[in-house]
């Protein structure tokens, strides 16, 4: 009985911690326009970007193998995204 209660408590605590981490990916960002929705901004990590809604930014990840292109405001191949200075850049128009 006590062991099952402990296991249930552990599951609840892990769930709460996971939920808190997911929510921590969003927050105020002064680069986000206060009157814009779904406005995309670059992230320090080329494989991620921010989605801004009314001044709040939420981190998002590009699909596997892609980088965020700040000019086109979309995820694309690393060599056309030109985000990582160590990857030769071949931008598209």
HELIX and SHEET records of a PDB file:
HELIX    1   1 UNK A    2  UNK A   23  1                                  22    
HELIX    2   2 UNK A   78  UNK A   81  1                                   4    
SHEET    1   A 4 UNK A  26  UNK A  28  0                                        
SHEET    2   A 4 UNK A  56  UNK A  61 -1                                        
SHEET    3   A 4 UNK A  48  UNK A  53 -1                                        
SHEET    4   A 4 UNK A  37  UNK A  42 -1                                        
SHEET    1   B 2 UNK A  66  UNK A  69  0                                        
SHEET    2   B 2 UNK A  74  UNK A  77 -1                                        
END                                                                             
